[in-house]
Amino acid sequence: MPKNQKSRLKVITTAFRYRYVTGLAVGLPVLGLFSLLAILSPAHYRAQGKIKIEPSLLDQNISQTPQKPDLTQDISLLQSKPLITETLAQLKQDGVPFTQNSPENVQRSLNVRGESSTQSIELTFDDPRAKNASDFINKHIEVFKKKQTSGSRFHSPESHPAN
């Protein structure tokens, strides 16, 4: 191997060695920072609940084919600030320790979406404490059922904490 090629190889290996050290010097602190943030960030738990909406009995008496109920009214009621405020008041009255006292914070953590194919509404609520998340979903469904005047549109609410 000529002397010129040996010197080129030496320059190339030296450059790669310094890049490796530079990569480690930059990469390890960044990796450490992300690991530290992951360890220090609070865990969030998600509770889910489902409400199956069925056509009311009055609709079935009027026409032979039951009409599918419109879920938008129920969804907007479940997301409404007055219903959330009432749910928080019920939790407080029942003596359940709940960390989020502001309806605005609860509204941000609550996600309500309708599933028109199954005629069900799915609620999800995120909270740093698993017990808070499941307590809120259960109580919110209970308060929602009490608010409904017809009472015939509900069937088998389910709620369970999800990890």
HELIX and SHEET records of a PDB file:
HELIX    1   1 LYS A    3  LEU A   40  1                                  38    
HELIX    2   2 LEU A   57  ILE A   62  1                                   6    
HELIX    3   3 THR A   72  GLN A   79  1                                   8    
HELIX    4   4 LYS A   81  GLN A   93  1                                  13    
HELIX    5   5 PRO A  103  SER A  109  1                                   7    
HELIX    6   6 ALA A  130  LYS A  147  1                                  18    
SHEET    1   A 4 LEU A 110  GLU A 115  0                                        
SHEET    2   A 4 SER A 120  ASP A 127 -1                                        
SHEET    3   A 4 TYR A  45  ILE A  53 -1                                        
SHEET    4   A 4 PHE A 154  ALA A 162 -1                                        
END                                                                             
